[in-house]
Amino acid sequence: MFLADQWKDYELLDCSRGEKLERWGDYYLVRPDPQVIWDTPRTDRHWNARDARYQRSETGGGSWDKKKLPESWRIRYGELCFQVKPMNFKHTGLFPEQAANWDWAMAKIRAARRPIRVLNLFGYTGAATVACAKAGAEVCHVDAAKGMVAWGKENAALSGLAEAPIRWIVDDCGKFVEREIRRGKRYDAIIMDPPSYGRGPGGEIWKLETNLWPFVSLCAGVLSEDPLFVIINSYTTGLAASVLSYVSESIFTRRFGGHSDSQELGLPVSGNGLILPCGATCRWER
């Protein structure tokens, strides 16, 4: 398991009965998590002294019950800085378990000792983009949501990267990759965080189990002749990490050599020393 265990501004204090208790800087949030199937005692006082709780509705969706919480605030991860904003669907704009991948990608970029171009697909609010740019890479960030791309720019500025070589693209990721291939553009590294389920701008249905293989196959065509790495993330329940390795080995290793390492991502639970699994990730490197 890849552990995101270097946080100081974020902490997973406890998890029980379908919810997790987290500290985001100075604020304590309770959010639902489908992986938390156990019913363990809730002894941490912040379960009741929380600043906000996201409650699901019986009719779908949900809402935040905010006691005392600003609209947004900042947290740091090493040399990176991010804006946290509680949103609909329980999100905060950051997946803290991905810090394990940020560290790995930054180390690979710095060790390469050559110019590296990174393509971040389904880039969300730009945490991986900011990490790679901070390590010295040129980054192309792509997401179909205009608001998320704007948030990514904000995170880059907070991390001192307002003038960094980052292209911010609002577009469908598949169509963008197709155009980059036709234009002859190539990248040394790709990071992708595709959704489990979604709809494209034309109403097309995206289902990870159906679309991941053709999408990853397409992305192989935009890699340079000397690629550095590829990261594939998956939050689809029931899709084993080894499935990602099979895809990666069949596409990238067969073409470029190298190897894949796929594992669960995890966050340490400070209250009991256990680990909460948070999806799977595959790291391919040449």
N, C-alpha and C positions, 0 to 999 in steps of 0.2 A: 504494500500500500504506500502511495505517495502522501506524506503528511505535510500539511500546512501548519507547522509548529513554531514559526518564527514571529508570529504576530505579537504586538504590544498594545495596539489600539483596538484590537478586536479580541473577544474571548467567548468561547462557548462554555457557559458555566454548567448547564445541566440540560437534560432532555428526558421527557417522560410523557406518556399518554397523548402521543401524537403532536407534541409541541416541543420547541427548543427555547431555552432562555439564553439570550446573548447580550454581551456588552459591546456596544459600538461607540468607542470613545468614552464619553461621560454618560451615555444613555443606555438604558436597559430595555430590550425589546423581547416580546414573546411572539413567536411565529410558528405556524403549523409546519410539520414535516412528516410525510407519509412513511418514511423509514422508521420513525420512532414508534414501534409497536409495543414496547414494554410499559409496564405500569410500576414504576419505581417511586419511592418516597420523594416528595418535593421539599427538601429541607432548606434550600437556599432562600433567604428572606426576599430576594429580588423577584421571586415568582409573584409575590403580592405587592412588592414595592417597585414594580416595573413602571417605566415611563409610557409604554404603549404596548398594545396587544392587537394582533391581526386576528379577527374572528371570521370564520367562513359562514356564509349564509346557507340555509337549507335549500334555497332556490338557486344557488350558484353564485360564484364570486365571493365577495366578502368586503370588510371594511376595517379600518384602524380605529381602535378605541384609544384615543390619545389623552393621557392625563396632563403631561407637561412635556411637550416636544416641539422643537423648532421645525420649520419647514425643511431645513437642510443644515448639515454641519460637516466638518472635515475630519477625516482620519488619515493617518500616515501608515505606510508600510515601508520601513527603511527610508530610501531616498525618494519614494513615490508618495503622492498626496492625492486623495480622492474626495469627491463630494458625495455624501450619503443623503438620499432623499427617499423616505418611505413612500411607496407607490401602490397602485392597485395590484392585485394578485400577489400580495405579501412581499414583493420585491423591495430592495433598498438601493439597487443600482450597482451592486457589487456581490460577487460570489467569493467569499474569503478563502474557500478551499483551493481556488485557482492560484493562490500565492505560490504553491509548490511548483506550478508550471511557469510562473513569472520568473522565479529564481533560476530554474533550469534553462529557460530560453535566454535569459540575460547572460548566464555563464557561457553558453554555447556561442553567442554572438561575440562576446568579448574575447573568447579563446580563439576565434576564427582568424583574427588579425588580418582581416581583409574587409572591404565594403560588403555589407549584407543588406539585401532587399527583402522585406517581410511583407506578406499579404495576410491580413487579418480579416477573415470572412465571418459574417454574423458577429461583427465586432462589438455589438452592444454599447456600453458606455466607455469602452476604450481602455480598460485596465491593462490588457495584454499589449495593446498598441503603445501605451505610455511606457510600459516596462521595456519593450524592445527598443523604442526610441531613446530611452535613458541609457541603454547599453551601447548606443551608437549606431543603430540600424536606421536605414531609410524605410518607412512603413507606409503601406497603403491600407487604409481602414475602410471596410465596406459594411454597411448595414442598410436595410430597407426602410428603417424608421428614422425620419428626419430629426426627431427629438433626441433619440439616442446618440446620433452623430454629433449634435450640438453639445450634449452632455460630455461626450468624449473630448471635444475641443476644450471644454472647461477643465476637465481633469488634466489634460496636457498642460494647460497654462498654469494650473496649481502646482504642477511638478517641474516648473521652469522650462517647459518645452513648447511655448507658444510659437517660437520661430523654428522649431525642429523640422526636418524634412518629412512631414507627414501629409499624405493626401487623404482628405476626408470625402468619401463617396457615399451618396445616398442612392442605392440601386439594389435590384435583385441580384443576389450573389451569383447564381448560376449564369444569368445573362451577362453579368460583368466579366466573369471568367471566360466565357465564350468570346467576348469581344477582345479581351486581352490576348487570347491565343491568336486571333486573327490579326491583331496589331503587332504580333511578334514580341510582346512584353513578357519578360521572364522574372521569376522571383527565386531567391535562394532558400526561402523558408515560408511555410504556410501554417497558419493557425486557424482552425475552424471550430466553431461552437454551434453546430446546427440544432435547430429545435426538434423536439420529439414529434411535434405535430404543428402544422400551420397552413396558411393559405397565401399563395403568391398574389401579386398585384392584379393578375387576370382571373383570380378565383381558383387557380390551380391548387390542388391539395398536396401538401408535403407531409409524408409519413416517413420517419427515419428508417424503419426497417425496409421500406420499399425504395427510398431515394438515396440512401447513403452510398451504396455501391456505385451507381452511375455518377453521382456527384464527385466522389473521391477520384474515380477514374478520369473524369473531366479535368479535375485540378492537377493531375499528374502532367497534363499538357502545358501547364503554365510554369512548371519548375525549370530552373536553369540546368545546364549540363553538369554543374558542380553544386548540387543542393546541400544544404546544411541540416535542416530538420523539418519535420511535419508534426504538428500536434492536432489530434482529433479528440474532441470532448463529446461525451454522451451522458445525458441525464435520463435516458429511457429506462424505466424499471424493467428488469428482466433481460436486458441486453447485456450479456457477460462481457467483461473486459477482453477476454480472449477472442471474441468476435471481431473487435477492433483490430487486434493483432493479425487475424486472418486476412482481413481486408487490406491492411497496410502491407503485410508481407507479400500478398498476391499482386499488389499494384506497384508499390515503391521499391521494395527489396528486389523483386524480380527485374525491375528496369534499371535501378541504380546501384544495387548492392546494399550494404549496411544491414541494420537490424531494427526490430521493433520491440518496445517494452510497454505492455499494457497492464495497468493496475487500477484498483479503486483509488479515488481521492478521499482523504479523510481529514477530519478536524478533531483534535484532542478535546475531550470533555474535562475541564479543569476540576470539576467537583468529584470525579471518581476515577480519573486516570484511564478511562476507556476511550474508544474511538468511534465517532459517528461517521459512517460511510456517506459520501456525497457524490455519487455518480462515478463514472469510469473515464479514463483518459488513455490515449495511446501516444507514445512518443517514438517516432521513427527518426533515426539519424544514420547518416552515411558512414 
